[in-house]
Amino acid sequence: MQRYERYYRSLFAVALAINSSLDFKEVLLTVTLKATEALEVKGCSLRLLDRTEKQLLPSASYGLSQKYMRKGSVEVEKSGVDREALAGNSVYIADVTTDERFQYKEQAREEGIVSLLVLPLKAQKHNIGVLRFYSERPREFDADEQEFARSVAALSAVALDNARLYQTLKRDYETQTSFEYRIFED
């Protein structure tokens, strides 16, 4: 399959997942799977900021071991690569084992990760997390690959924002319904 056809099919699969499921975990797993396949990388992960906006928590991944994903917290203050991404920049690292911005060099070496591309996730102008692409060999990501990755990041942010809005509406509806039920019981 040609490169652009892979990109198109992957973006279409991601858009379908976003449009057809309210289960954001399922959507994020589809995102990481399809993005990994399209860019032909070792893996992809999606990390979201916690409530304090000080840590990035693992939310979905494909192609990476559980051990690697559970290696420890990714603290924004200690991770130069994530600080740059959360400032709105795409960040490329040729070799994570030698770059000072990368927090877990030894774990990356054990996992077989060499190159990395990190993109910000923004929803309504607010940082919500990062999308990371991992390569097991030295690799540069060309302009088309970076554009595809930015498209996936944008769709992911939309999916996350939709899921958040759905949960808020559901909670409000349940609260309202519970309140009305109590009124009629009295």
MODELLER restraints for C-alpha pairs under 7 A, 6 or more apart:
rsr = mdl.restraints
at = mdl.atoms
rsr.add(forms.Gaussian(group=physical.xy_distance, feature=features.Distance(at['CA:6:A'], at['CA:38:A']), mean=5.25, stdev=0.5))
rsr.add(forms.Gaussian(group=physical.xy_distance, feature=features.Distance(at['CA:7:A'], at['CA:38:A']), mean=5.61, stdev=0.5))
rsr.add(forms.Gaussian(group=physical.xy_distance, feature=features.Distance(at['CA:7:A'], at['CA:148:A']), mean=6.78, stdev=0.5))
rsr.add(forms.Gaussian(group=physical.xy_distance, feature=features.Distance(at['CA:10:A'], at['CA:34:A']), mean=5.24, stdev=0.5))
rsr.add(forms.Gaussian(group=physical.xy_distance, feature=features.Distance(at['CA:10:A'], at['CA:35:A']), mean=6.59, stdev=0.5))
rsr.add(forms.Gaussian(group=physical.xy_distance, feature=features.Distance(at['CA:10:A'], at['CA:38:A']), mean=6.30, stdev=0.5))
rsr.add(forms.Gaussian(group=physical.xy_distance, feature=features.Distance(at['CA:11:A'], at['CA:152:A']), mean=6.92, stdev=0.5))
rsr.add(forms.Gaussian(group=physical.xy_distance, feature=features.Distance(at['CA:14:A'], at['CA:30:A']), mean=6.43, stdev=0.5))
rsr.add(forms.Gaussian(group=physical.xy_distance, feature=features.Distance(at['CA:14:A'], at['CA:31:A']), mean=5.62, stdev=0.5))
rsr.add(forms.Gaussian(group=physical.xy_distance, feature=features.Distance(at['CA:17:A'], at['CA:27:A']), mean=5.51, stdev=0.5))
rsr.add(forms.Gaussian(group=physical.xy_distance, feature=features.Distance(at['CA:17:A'], at['CA:30:A']), mean=6.98, stdev=0.5))
rsr.add(forms.Gaussian(group=physical.xy_distance, feature=features.Distance(at['CA:18:A'], at['CA:27:A']), mean=5.94, stdev=0.5))
rsr.add(forms.Gaussian(group=physical.xy_distance, feature=features.Distance(at['CA:18:A'], at['CA:159:A']), mean=5.63, stdev=0.5))
rsr.add(forms.Gaussian(group=physical.xy_distance, feature=features.Distance(at['CA:21:A'], at['CA:27:A']), mean=6.88, stdev=0.5))
rsr.add(forms.Gaussian(group=physical.xy_distance, feature=features.Distance(at['CA:22:A'], at['CA:163:A']), mean=6.28, stdev=0.5))
rsr.add(forms.Gaussian(group=physical.xy_distance, feature=features.Distance(at['CA:24:A'], at['CA:159:A']), mean=6.94, stdev=0.5))
rsr.add(forms.Gaussian(group=physical.xy_distance, feature=features.Distance(at['CA:24:A'], at['CA:160:A']), mean=6.61, stdev=0.5))
rsr.add(forms.Gaussian(group=physical.xy_distance, feature=features.Distance(at['CA:24:A'], at['CA:163:A']), mean=5.87, stdev=0.5))
rsr.add(forms.Gaussian(group=physical.xy_distance, feature=features.Distance(at['CA:28:A'], at['CA:60:A']), mean=5.86, stdev=0.5))
rsr.add(forms.Gaussian(group=physical.xy_distance, feature=features.Distance(at['CA:29:A'], at['CA:60:A']), mean=5.63, stdev=0.5))
rsr.add(forms.Gaussian(group=physical.xy_distance, feature=features.Distance(at['CA:29:A'], at['CA:61:A']), mean=6.49, stdev=0.5))
rsr.add(forms.Gaussian(group=physical.xy_distance, feature=features.Distance(at['CA:32:A'], at['CA:44:A']), mean=5.32, stdev=0.5))
rsr.add(forms.Gaussian(group=physical.xy_distance, feature=features.Distance(at['CA:32:A'], at['CA:45:A']), mean=6.25, stdev=0.5))
rsr.add(forms.Gaussian(group=physical.xy_distance, feature=features.Distance(at['CA:32:A'], at['CA:60:A']), mean=6.95, stdev=0.5))
rsr.add(forms.Gaussian(group=physical.xy_distance, feature=features.Distance(at['CA:32:A'], at['CA:61:A']), mean=5.68, stdev=0.5))
rsr.add(forms.Gaussian(group=physical.xy_distance, feature=features.Distance(at['CA:32:A'], at['CA:62:A']), mean=5.51, stdev=0.5))
rsr.add(forms.Gaussian(group=physical.xy_distance, feature=features.Distance(at['CA:33:A'], at['CA:62:A']), mean=5.47, stdev=0.5))
rsr.add(forms.Gaussian(group=physical.xy_distance, feature=features.Distance(at['CA:36:A'], at['CA:42:A']), mean=6.88, stdev=0.5))
rsr.add(forms.Gaussian(group=physical.xy_distance, feature=features.Distance(at['CA:36:A'], at['CA:43:A']), mean=5.42, stdev=0.5))
rsr.add(forms.Gaussian(group=physical.xy_distance, feature=features.Distance(at['CA:36:A'], at['CA:44:A']), mean=5.71, stdev=0.5))
rsr.add(forms.Gaussian(group=physical.xy_distance, feature=features.Distance(at['CA:39:A'], at['CA:145:A']), mean=6.89, stdev=0.5))
rsr.add(forms.Gaussian(group=physical.xy_distance, feature=features.Distance(at['CA:41:A'], at['CA:133:A']), mean=6.96, stdev=0.5))
rsr.add(forms.Gaussian(group=physical.xy_distance, feature=features.Distance(at['CA:41:A'], at['CA:134:A']), mean=6.09, stdev=0.5))
rsr.add(forms.Gaussian(group=physical.xy_distance, feature=features.Distance(at['CA:41:A'], at['CA:135:A']), mean=5.01, stdev=0.5))
rsr.add(forms.Gaussian(group=physical.xy_distance, feature=features.Distance(at['CA:42:A'], at['CA:63:A']), mean=5.78, stdev=0.5))
rsr.add(forms.Gaussian(group=physical.xy_distance, feature=features.Distance(at['CA:42:A'], at['CA:134:A']), mean=5.62, stdev=0.5))
rsr.add(forms.Gaussian(group=physical.xy_distance, feature=features.Distance(at['CA:42:A'], at['CA:135:A']), mean=5.02, stdev=0.5))
rsr.add(forms.Gaussian(group=physical.xy_distance, feature=features.Distance(at['CA:42:A'], at['CA:136:A']), mean=5.76, stdev=0.5))
rsr.add(forms.Gaussian(group=physical.xy_distance, feature=features.Distance(at['CA:43:A'], at['CA:62:A']), mean=5.35, stdev=0.5))
rsr.add(forms.Gaussian(group=physical.xy_distance, feature=features.Distance(at['CA:43:A'], at['CA:63:A']), mean=4.18, stdev=0.5))
rsr.add(forms.Gaussian(group=physical.xy_distance, feature=features.Distance(at['CA:43:A'], at['CA:64:A']), mean=5.70, stdev=0.5))
rsr.add(forms.Gaussian(group=physical.xy_distance, feature=features.Distance(at['CA:43:A'], at['CA:133:A']), mean=6.03, stdev=0.5))
rsr.add(forms.Gaussian(group=physical.xy_distance, feature=features.Distance(at['CA:43:A'], at['CA:134:A']), mean=5.22, stdev=0.5))
rsr.add(forms.Gaussian(group=physical.xy_distance, feature=features.Distance(at['CA:44:A'], at['CA:61:A']), mean=5.54, stdev=0.5))
rsr.add(forms.Gaussian(group=physical.xy_distance, feature=features.Distance(at['CA:44:A'], at['CA:62:A']), mean=5.47, stdev=0.5))
rsr.add(forms.Gaussian(group=physical.xy_distance, feature=features.Distance(at['CA:44:A'], at['CA:63:A']), mean=6.69, stdev=0.5))
rsr.add(forms.Gaussian(group=physical.xy_distance, feature=features.Distance(at['CA:44:A'], at['CA:132:A']), mean=5.51, stdev=0.5))
rsr.add(forms.Gaussian(group=physical.xy_distance, feature=features.Distance(at['CA:44:A'], at['CA:133:A']), mean=4.56, stdev=0.5))
rsr.add(forms.Gaussian(group=physical.xy_distance, feature=features.Distance(at['CA:44:A'], at['CA:134:A']), mean=6.05, stdev=0.5))
rsr.add(forms.Gaussian(group=physical.xy_distance, feature=features.Distance(at['CA:45:A'], at['CA:60:A']), mean=5.73, stdev=0.5))
rsr.add(forms.Gaussian(group=physical.xy_distance, feature=features.Distance(at['CA:45:A'], at['CA:61:A']), mean=4.10, stdev=0.5))
rsr.add(forms.Gaussian(group=physical.xy_distance, feature=features.Distance(at['CA:45:A'], at['CA:62:A']), mean=6.51, stdev=0.5))
rsr.add(forms.Gaussian(group=physical.xy_distance, feature=features.Distance(at['CA:45:A'], at['CA:131:A']), mean=5.91, stdev=0.5))
rsr.add(forms.Gaussian(group=physical.xy_distance, feature=features.Distance(at['CA:45:A'], at['CA:132:A']), mean=5.21, stdev=0.5))
rsr.add(forms.Gaussian(group=physical.xy_distance, feature=features.Distance(at['CA:45:A'], at['CA:133:A']), mean=6.75, stdev=0.5))
rsr.add(forms.Gaussian(group=physical.xy_distance, feature=features.Distance(at['CA:46:A'], at['CA:58:A']), mean=6.36, stdev=0.5))
rsr.add(forms.Gaussian(group=physical.xy_distance, feature=features.Distance(at['CA:46:A'], at['CA:59:A']), mean=5.66, stdev=0.5))
rsr.add(forms.Gaussian(group=physical.xy_distance, feature=features.Distance(at['CA:46:A'], at['CA:60:A']), mean=5.26, stdev=0.5))
rsr.add(forms.Gaussian(group=physical.xy_distance, feature=features.Distance(at['CA:46:A'], at['CA:61:A']), mean=6.19, stdev=0.5))
rsr.add(forms.Gaussian(group=physical.xy_distance, feature=features.Distance(at['CA:46:A'], at['CA:130:A']), mean=5.94, stdev=0.5))
rsr.add(forms.Gaussian(group=physical.xy_distance, feature=features.Distance(at['CA:46:A'], at['CA:131:A']), mean=4.65, stdev=0.5))
rsr.add(forms.Gaussian(group=physical.xy_distance, feature=features.Distance(at['CA:46:A'], at['CA:132:A']), mean=6.36, stdev=0.5))
rsr.add(forms.Gaussian(group=physical.xy_distance, feature=features.Distance(at['CA:47:A'], at['CA:56:A']), mean=5.37, stdev=0.5))
rsr.add(forms.Gaussian(group=physical.xy_distance, feature=features.Distance(at['CA:47:A'], at['CA:57:A']), mean=5.12, stdev=0.5))
rsr.add(forms.Gaussian(group=physical.xy_distance, feature=features.Distance(at['CA:47:A'], at['CA:58:A']), mean=4.53, stdev=0.5))
rsr.add(forms.Gaussian(group=physical.xy_distance, feature=features.Distance(at['CA:47:A'], at['CA:59:A']), mean=5.31, stdev=0.5))
rsr.add(forms.Gaussian(group=physical.xy_distance, feature=features.Distance(at['CA:47:A'], at['CA:129:A']), mean=5.46, stdev=0.5))
rsr.add(forms.Gaussian(group=physical.xy_distance, feature=features.Distance(at['CA:47:A'], at['CA:130:A']), mean=5.42, stdev=0.5))
rsr.add(forms.Gaussian(group=physical.xy_distance, feature=features.Distance(at['CA:47:A'], at['CA:131:A']), mean=6.55, stdev=0.5))
rsr.add(forms.Gaussian(group=physical.xy_distance, feature=features.Distance(at['CA:48:A'], at['CA:56:A']), mean=5.10, stdev=0.5))
rsr.add(forms.Gaussian(group=physical.xy_distance, feature=features.Distance(at['CA:48:A'], at['CA:57:A']), mean=5.24, stdev=0.5))
rsr.add(forms.Gaussian(group=physical.xy_distance, feature=features.Distance(at['CA:48:A'], at['CA:58:A']), mean=6.62, stdev=0.5))
rsr.add(forms.Gaussian(group=physical.xy_distance, feature=features.Distance(at['CA:48:A'], at['CA:59:A']), mean=6.44, stdev=0.5))
rsr.add(forms.Gaussian(group=physical.xy_distance, feature=features.Distance(at['CA:48:A'], at['CA:128:A']), mean=5.68, stdev=0.5))
rsr.add(forms.Gaussian(group=physical.xy_distance, feature=features.Distance(at['CA:48:A'], at['CA:129:A']), mean=4.03, stdev=0.5))
rsr.add(forms.Gaussian(group=physical.xy_distance, feature=features.Distance(at['CA:48:A'], at['CA:130:A']), mean=6.51, stdev=0.5))
rsr.add(forms.Gaussian(group=physical.xy_distance, feature=features.Distance(at['CA:49:A'], at['CA:55:A']), mean=5.67, stdev=0.5))
rsr.add(forms.Gaussian(group=physical.xy_distance, feature=features.Distance(at['CA:49:A'], at['CA:56:A']), mean=4.48, stdev=0.5))
rsr.add(forms.Gaussian(group=physical.xy_distance, feature=features.Distance(at['CA:49:A'], at['CA:57:A']), mean=6.16, stdev=0.5))
rsr.add(forms.Gaussian(group=physical.xy_distance, feature=features.Distance(at['CA:49:A'], at['CA:128:A']), mean=5.49, stdev=0.5))
rsr.add(forms.Gaussian(group=physical.xy_distance, feature=features.Distance(at['CA:49:A'], at['CA:129:A']), mean=5.13, stdev=0.5))
rsr.add(forms.Gaussian(group=physical.xy_distance, feature=features.Distance(at['CA:50:A'], at['CA:56:A']), mean=6.18, stdev=0.5))
rsr.add(forms.Gaussian(group=physical.xy_distance, feature=features.Distance(at['CA:50:A'], at['CA:57:A']), mean=6.48, stdev=0.5))
rsr.add(forms.Gaussian(group=physical.xy_distance, feature=features.Distance(at['CA:54:A'], at['CA:75:A']), mean=5.94, stdev=0.5))
rsr.add(forms.Gaussian(group=physical.xy_distance, feature=features.Distance(at['CA:54:A'], at['CA:76:A']), mean=5.49, stdev=0.5))
rsr.add(forms.Gaussian(group=physical.xy_distance, feature=features.Distance(at['CA:55:A'], at['CA:73:A']), mean=6.66, stdev=0.5))
rsr.add(forms.Gaussian(group=physical.xy_distance, feature=features.Distance(at['CA:55:A'], at['CA:74:A']), mean=5.59, stdev=0.5))
rsr.add(forms.Gaussian(group=physical.xy_distance, feature=features.Distance(at['CA:55:A'], at['CA:75:A']), mean=4.47, stdev=0.5))
rsr.add(forms.Gaussian(group=physical.xy_distance, feature=features.Distance(at['CA:55:A'], at['CA:76:A']), mean=5.54, stdev=0.5))
rsr.add(forms.Gaussian(group=physical.xy_distance, feature=features.Distance(at['CA:56:A'], at['CA:73:A']), mean=6.99, stdev=0.5))
rsr.add(forms.Gaussian(group=physical.xy_distance, feature=features.Distance(at['CA:56:A'], at['CA:74:A']), mean=5.32, stdev=0.5))
rsr.add(forms.Gaussian(group=physical.xy_distance, feature=features.Distance(at['CA:56:A'], at['CA:75:A']), mean=6.43, stdev=0.5))
rsr.add(forms.Gaussian(group=physical.xy_distance, feature=features.Distance(at['CA:56:A'], at['CA:76:A']), mean=6.87, stdev=0.5))
rsr.add(forms.Gaussian(group=physical.xy_distance, feature=features.Distance(at['CA:56:A'], at['CA:129:A']), mean=6.71, stdev=0.5))
rsr.add(forms.Gaussian(group=physical.xy_distance, feature=features.Distance(at['CA:57:A'], at['CA:73:A']), mean=6.92, stdev=0.5))
rsr.add(forms.Gaussian(group=physical.xy_distance, feature=features.Distance(at['CA:58:A'], at['CA:69:A']), mean=6.87, stdev=0.5))
rsr.add(forms.Gaussian(group=physical.xy_distance, feature=features.Distance(at['CA:68:A'], at['CA:107:A']), mean=6.63, stdev=0.5))
rsr.add(forms.Gaussian(group=physical.xy_distance, feature=features.Distance(at['CA:68:A'], at['CA:111:A']), mean=6.71, stdev=0.5))
rsr.add(forms.Gaussian(group=physical.xy_distance, feature=features.Distance(at['CA:76:A'], at['CA:82:A']), mean=6.01, stdev=0.5))
rsr.add(forms.Gaussian(group=physical.xy_distance, feature=features.Distance(at['CA:76:A'], at['CA:83:A']), mean=5.85, stdev=0.5))
rsr.add(forms.Gaussian(group=physical.xy_distance, feature=features.Distance(at['CA:78:A'], at['CA:103:A']), mean=6.76, stdev=0.5))
rsr.add(forms.Gaussian(group=physical.xy_distance, feature=features.Distance(at['CA:79:A'], at['CA:101:A']), mean=5.85, stdev=0.5))
rsr.add(forms.Gaussian(group=physical.xy_distance, feature=features.Distance(at['CA:79:A'], at['CA:102:A']), mean=5.94, stdev=0.5))
rsr.add(forms.Gaussian(group=physical.xy_distance, feature=features.Distance(at['CA:79:A'], at['CA:103:A']), mean=5.40, stdev=0.5))
rsr.add(forms.Gaussian(group=physical.xy_distance, feature=features.Distance(at['CA:80:A'], at['CA:101:A']), mean=4.21, stdev=0.5))
rsr.add(forms.Gaussian(group=physical.xy_distance, feature=features.Distance(at['CA:80:A'], at['CA:102:A']), mean=6.49, stdev=0.5))
rsr.add(forms.Gaussian(group=physical.xy_distance, feature=features.Distance(at['CA:81:A'], at['CA:91:A']), mean=6.59, stdev=0.5))
rsr.add(forms.Gaussian(group=physical.xy_distance, feature=features.Distance(at['CA:81:A'], at['CA:101:A']), mean=5.16, stdev=0.5))
rsr.add(forms.Gaussian(group=physical.xy_distance, feature=features.Distance(at['CA:81:A'], at['CA:102:A']), mean=6.05, stdev=0.5))
rsr.add(forms.Gaussian(group=physical.xy_distance, feature=features.Distance(at['CA:84:A'], at['CA:91:A']), mean=6.92, stdev=0.5))
rsr.add(forms.Gaussian(group=physical.xy_distance, feature=features.Distance(at['CA:85:A'], at['CA:91:A']), mean=6.18, stdev=0.5))
rsr.add(forms.Gaussian(group=physical.xy_distance, feature=features.Distance(at['CA:85:A'], at['CA:118:A']), mean=6.46, stdev=0.5))
rsr.add(forms.Gaussian(group=physical.xy_distance, feature=features.Distance(at['CA:85:A'], at['CA:119:A']), mean=5.62, stdev=0.5))
rsr.add(forms.Gaussian(group=physical.xy_distance, feature=features.Distance(at['CA:85:A'], at['CA:120:A']), mean=4.96, stdev=0.5))
rsr.add(forms.Gaussian(group=physical.xy_distance, feature=features.Distance(at['CA:85:A'], at['CA:130:A']), mean=6.96, stdev=0.5))
rsr.add(forms.Gaussian(group=physical.xy_distance, feature=features.Distance(at['CA:86:A'], at['CA:120:A']), mean=5.43, stdev=0.5))
rsr.add(forms.Gaussian(group=physical.xy_distance, feature=features.Distance(at['CA:86:A'], at['CA:127:A']), mean=6.23, stdev=0.5))
rsr.add(forms.Gaussian(group=physical.xy_distance, feature=features.Distance(at['CA:88:A'], at['CA:120:A']), mean=5.81, stdev=0.5))
rsr.add(forms.Gaussian(group=physical.xy_distance, feature=features.Distance(at['CA:89:A'], at['CA:119:A']), mean=6.74, stdev=0.5))
rsr.add(forms.Gaussian(group=physical.xy_distance, feature=features.Distance(at['CA:89:A'], at['CA:120:A']), mean=6.77, stdev=0.5))
rsr.add(forms.Gaussian(group=physical.xy_distance, feature=features.Distance(at['CA:90:A'], at['CA:118:A']), mean=5.78, stdev=0.5))
rsr.add(forms.Gaussian(group=physical.xy_distance, feature=features.Distance(at['CA:90:A'], at['CA:119:A']), mean=4.75, stdev=0.5))
rsr.add(forms.Gaussian(group=physical.xy_distance, feature=features.Distance(at['CA:90:A'], at['CA:120:A']), mean=6.87, stdev=0.5))
rsr.add(forms.Gaussian(group=physical.xy_distance, feature=features.Distance(at['CA:91:A'], at['CA:117:A']), mean=5.64, stdev=0.5))
rsr.add(forms.Gaussian(group=physical.xy_distance, feature=features.Distance(at['CA:91:A'], at['CA:118:A']), mean=5.05, stdev=0.5))
rsr.add(forms.Gaussian(group=physical.xy_distance, feature=features.Distance(at['CA:91:A'], at['CA:119:A']), mean=6.52, stdev=0.5))
rsr.add(forms.Gaussian(group=physical.xy_distance, feature=features.Distance(at['CA:92:A'], at['CA:116:A']), mean=5.74, stdev=0.5))
rsr.add(forms.Gaussian(group=physical.xy_distance, feature=features.Distance(at['CA:92:A'], at['CA:117:A']), mean=4.58, stdev=0.5))
rsr.add(forms.Gaussian(group=physical.xy_distance, feature=features.Distance(at['CA:92:A'], at['CA:118:A']), mean=6.53, stdev=0.5))
rsr.add(forms.Gaussian(group=physical.xy_distance, feature=features.Distance(at['CA:93:A'], at['CA:115:A']), mean=5.60, stdev=0.5))
rsr.add(forms.Gaussian(group=physical.xy_distance, feature=features.Distance(at['CA:93:A'], at['CA:116:A']), mean=5.12, stdev=0.5))
rsr.add(forms.Gaussian(group=physical.xy_distance, feature=features.Distance(at['CA:93:A'], at['CA:117:A']), mean=6.52, stdev=0.5))
rsr.add(forms.Gaussian(group=physical.xy_distance, feature=features.Distance(at['CA:94:A'], at['CA:114:A']), mean=6.92, stdev=0.5))
rsr.add(forms.Gaussian(group=physical.xy_distance, feature=features.Distance(at['CA:94:A'], at['CA:115:A']), mean=4.70, stdev=0.5))
rsr.add(forms.Gaussian(group=physical.xy_distance, feature=features.Distance(at['CA:94:A'], at['CA:116:A']), mean=6.68, stdev=0.5))
rsr.add(forms.Gaussian(group=physical.xy_distance, feature=features.Distance(at['CA:94:A'], at['CA:138:A']), mean=6.28, stdev=0.5))
rsr.add(forms.Gaussian(group=physical.xy_distance, feature=features.Distance(at['CA:94:A'], at['CA:139:A']), mean=6.66, stdev=0.5))
rsr.add(forms.Gaussian(group=physical.xy_distance, feature=features.Distance(at['CA:94:A'], at['CA:140:A']), mean=6.97, stdev=0.5))
rsr.add(forms.Gaussian(group=physical.xy_distance, feature=features.Distance(at['CA:95:A'], at['CA:114:A']), mean=4.95, stdev=0.5))
rsr.add(forms.Gaussian(group=physical.xy_distance, feature=features.Distance(at['CA:95:A'], at['CA:115:A']), mean=5.03, stdev=0.5))
rsr.add(forms.Gaussian(group=physical.xy_distance, feature=features.Distance(at['CA:95:A'], at['CA:138:A']), mean=6.91, stdev=0.5))
rsr.add(forms.Gaussian(group=physical.xy_distance, feature=features.Distance(at['CA:96:A'], at['CA:102:A']), mean=6.01, stdev=0.5))
rsr.add(forms.Gaussian(group=physical.xy_distance, feature=features.Distance(at['CA:96:A'], at['CA:105:A']), mean=6.20, stdev=0.5))
rsr.add(forms.Gaussian(group=physical.xy_distance, feature=features.Distance(at['CA:96:A'], at['CA:114:A']), mean=5.66, stdev=0.5))
rsr.add(forms.Gaussian(group=physical.xy_distance, feature=features.Distance(at['CA:96:A'], at['CA:115:A']), mean=6.06, stdev=0.5))
rsr.add(forms.Gaussian(group=physical.xy_distance, feature=features.Distance(at['CA:96:A'], at['CA:116:A']), mean=6.92, stdev=0.5))
rsr.add(forms.Gaussian(group=physical.xy_distance, feature=features.Distance(at['CA:97:A'], at['CA:105:A']), mean=4.64, stdev=0.5))
rsr.add(forms.Gaussian(group=physical.xy_distance, feature=features.Distance(at['CA:97:A'], at['CA:106:A']), mean=6.93, stdev=0.5))
rsr.add(forms.Gaussian(group=physical.xy_distance, feature=features.Distance(at['CA:97:A'], at['CA:108:A']), mean=6.96, stdev=0.5))
rsr.add(forms.Gaussian(group=physical.xy_distance, feature=features.Distance(at['CA:97:A'], at['CA:109:A']), mean=6.50, stdev=0.5))
rsr.add(forms.Gaussian(group=physical.xy_distance, feature=features.Distance(at['CA:112:A'], at['CA:136:A']), mean=5.45, stdev=0.5))
rsr.add(forms.Gaussian(group=physical.xy_distance, feature=features.Distance(at['CA:113:A'], at['CA:134:A']), mean=6.22, stdev=0.5))
rsr.add(forms.Gaussian(group=physical.xy_distance, feature=features.Distance(at['CA:113:A'], at['CA:135:A']), mean=5.74, stdev=0.5))
rsr.add(forms.Gaussian(group=physical.xy_distance, feature=features.Distance(at['CA:113:A'], at['CA:136:A']), mean=4.55, stdev=0.5))
rsr.add(forms.Gaussian(group=physical.xy_distance, feature=features.Distance(at['CA:114:A'], at['CA:135:A']), mean=5.78, stdev=0.5))
rsr.add(forms.Gaussian(group=physical.xy_distance, feature=features.Distance(at['CA:114:A'], at['CA:136:A']), mean=5.18, stdev=0.5))
rsr.add(forms.Gaussian(group=physical.xy_distance, feature=features.Distance(at['CA:114:A'], at['CA:137:A']), mean=5.47, stdev=0.5))
rsr.add(forms.Gaussian(group=physical.xy_distance, feature=features.Distance(at['CA:114:A'], at['CA:138:A']), mean=5.77, stdev=0.5))
rsr.add(forms.Gaussian(group=physical.xy_distance, feature=features.Distance(at['CA:115:A'], at['CA:134:A']), mean=6.00, stdev=0.5))
rsr.add(forms.Gaussian(group=physical.xy_distance, feature=features.Distance(at['CA:115:A'], at['CA:135:A']), mean=5.02, stdev=0.5))
rsr.add(forms.Gaussian(group=physical.xy_distance, feature=features.Distance(at['CA:115:A'], at['CA:136:A']), mean=6.82, stdev=0.5))
rsr.add(forms.Gaussian(group=physical.xy_distance, feature=features.Distance(at['CA:115:A'], at['CA:137:A']), mean=6.62, stdev=0.5))
rsr.add(forms.Gaussian(group=physical.xy_distance, feature=features.Distance(at['CA:115:A'], at['CA:138:A']), mean=5.53, stdev=0.5))
rsr.add(forms.Gaussian(group=physical.xy_distance, feature=features.Distance(at['CA:115:A'], at['CA:139:A']), mean=5.91, stdev=0.5))
rsr.add(forms.Gaussian(group=physical.xy_distance, feature=features.Distance(at['CA:116:A'], at['CA:132:A']), mean=6.95, stdev=0.5))
rsr.add(forms.Gaussian(group=physical.xy_distance, feature=features.Distance(at['CA:116:A'], at['CA:133:A']), mean=5.64, stdev=0.5))
rsr.add(forms.Gaussian(group=physical.xy_distance, feature=features.Distance(at['CA:116:A'], at['CA:134:A']), mean=4.81, stdev=0.5))
rsr.add(forms.Gaussian(group=physical.xy_distance, feature=features.Distance(at['CA:116:A'], at['CA:135:A']), mean=6.25, stdev=0.5))
rsr.add(forms.Gaussian(group=physical.xy_distance, feature=features.Distance(at['CA:117:A'], at['CA:132:A']), mean=5.71, stdev=0.5))
rsr.add(forms.Gaussian(group=physical.xy_distance, feature=features.Distance(at['CA:117:A'], at['CA:133:A']), mean=5.08, stdev=0.5))
rsr.add(forms.Gaussian(group=physical.xy_distance, feature=features.Distance(at['CA:117:A'], at['CA:134:A']), mean=6.75, stdev=0.5))
rsr.add(forms.Gaussian(group=physical.xy_distance, feature=features.Distance(at['CA:118:A'], at['CA:130:A']), mean=6.59, stdev=0.5))
rsr.add(forms.Gaussian(group=physical.xy_distance, feature=features.Distance(at['CA:118:A'], at['CA:131:A']), mean=5.68, stdev=0.5))
rsr.add(forms.Gaussian(group=physical.xy_distance, feature=features.Distance(at['CA:118:A'], at['CA:132:A']), mean=4.41, stdev=0.5))
rsr.add(forms.Gaussian(group=physical.xy_distance, feature=features.Distance(at['CA:118:A'], at['CA:133:A']), mean=6.39, stdev=0.5))
rsr.add(forms.Gaussian(group=physical.xy_distance, feature=features.Distance(at['CA:119:A'], at['CA:130:A']), mean=5.55, stdev=0.5))
rsr.add(forms.Gaussian(group=physical.xy_distance, feature=features.Distance(at['CA:119:A'], at['CA:131:A']), mean=5.19, stdev=0.5))
rsr.add(forms.Gaussian(group=physical.xy_distance, feature=features.Distance(at['CA:119:A'], at['CA:132:A']), mean=6.44, stdev=0.5))
rsr.add(forms.Gaussian(group=physical.xy_distance, feature=features.Distance(at['CA:119:A'], at['CA:150:A']), mean=6.80, stdev=0.5))
rsr.add(forms.Gaussian(group=physical.xy_distance, feature=features.Distance(at['CA:119:A'], at['CA:153:A']), mean=6.82, stdev=0.5))
rsr.add(forms.Gaussian(group=physical.xy_distance, feature=features.Distance(at['CA:120:A'], at['CA:129:A']), mean=6.20, stdev=0.5))
rsr.add(forms.Gaussian(group=physical.xy_distance, feature=features.Distance(at['CA:120:A'], at['CA:130:A']), mean=4.59, stdev=0.5))
rsr.add(forms.Gaussian(group=physical.xy_distance, feature=features.Distance(at['CA:120:A'], at['CA:131:A']), mean=6.37, stdev=0.5))
rsr.add(forms.Gaussian(group=physical.xy_distance, feature=features.Distance(at['CA:121:A'], at['CA:127:A']), mean=6.01, stdev=0.5))
rsr.add(forms.Gaussian(group=physical.xy_distance, feature=features.Distance(at['CA:121:A'], at['CA:128:A']), mean=5.60, stdev=0.5))
rsr.add(forms.Gaussian(group=physical.xy_distance, feature=features.Distance(at['CA:121:A'], at['CA:129:A']), mean=4.98, stdev=0.5))
rsr.add(forms.Gaussian(group=physical.xy_distance, feature=features.Distance(at['CA:121:A'], at['CA:130:A']), mean=5.13, stdev=0.5))
rsr.add(forms.Gaussian(group=physical.xy_distance, feature=features.Distance(at['CA:121:A'], at['CA:131:A']), mean=6.74, stdev=0.5))
rsr.add(forms.Gaussian(group=physical.xy_distance, feature=features.Distance(at['CA:121:A'], at['CA:153:A']), mean=5.79, stdev=0.5))
rsr.add(forms.Gaussian(group=physical.xy_distance, feature=features.Distance(at['CA:121:A'], at['CA:154:A']), mean=6.68, stdev=0.5))
rsr.add(forms.Gaussian(group=physical.xy_distance, feature=features.Distance(at['CA:121:A'], at['CA:157:A']), mean=5.53, stdev=0.5))
rsr.add(forms.Gaussian(group=physical.xy_distance, feature=features.Distance(at['CA:122:A'], at['CA:128:A']), mean=5.63, stdev=0.5))
rsr.add(forms.Gaussian(group=physical.xy_distance, feature=features.Distance(at['CA:122:A'], at['CA:157:A']), mean=5.84, stdev=0.5))
rsr.add(forms.Gaussian(group=physical.xy_distance, feature=features.Distance(at['CA:123:A'], at['CA:157:A']), mean=5.45, stdev=0.5))
rsr.add(forms.Gaussian(group=physical.xy_distance, feature=features.Distance(at['CA:123:A'], at['CA:158:A']), mean=6.56, stdev=0.5))
rsr.add(forms.Gaussian(group=physical.xy_distance, feature=features.Distance(at['CA:123:A'], at['CA:161:A']), mean=6.23, stdev=0.5))
rsr.add(forms.Gaussian(group=physical.xy_distance, feature=features.Distance(at['CA:131:A'], at['CA:153:A']), mean=6.30, stdev=0.5))
